[in-house]
């Protein structure tokens, strides 16, 4: 697995658990994001590539910081990516939207039913369960498949003529 430095603590290393791709919220570019773990349980997100020319920061952002900001939004209230702005002060203005695209891809935010371009809280428990499996670093059980029976050999015309 890849290991990268954390933006919040440059002396520590973030182990990449997953690399994913998603469309930007505008749909104009394809983003590559990474989910990593610092230590045993500090989940981190970052944007690592953009297919378009939009600037971005590839610094790691702790999921706990993202959750803290999202939890300030009253339950049931729709919100936009600008809610993440405090996490990206001094960085590209694209970052809240780009990070939201990754969070949406992972199911942590969902498109709001009533308002266009607004979002609601997603399934954090499901996400954490999936990440826990990746973080355990245990090989996945392989699916047991039934052996395929070897096809019966039929004599070729050449070998049939030799026997005759």
Buried (B, 14 or more C-beta within 10 A) or exposed (E): EEEBBBBBBEEEBBBBBBEEEBBBBEEEBBBBBBBBBBEEEBBBBBBBBBEEEBEBBBBBBBBEBBBEBBEEBEEEEBBBBEBBBEBBEEBBEBBBBBBBBBBBBBEBBEBBEEEEEBBBBBBBEEBBEBBEEBBEEEEEEEEEEEEEEEEEEEEEEEEEEEEE
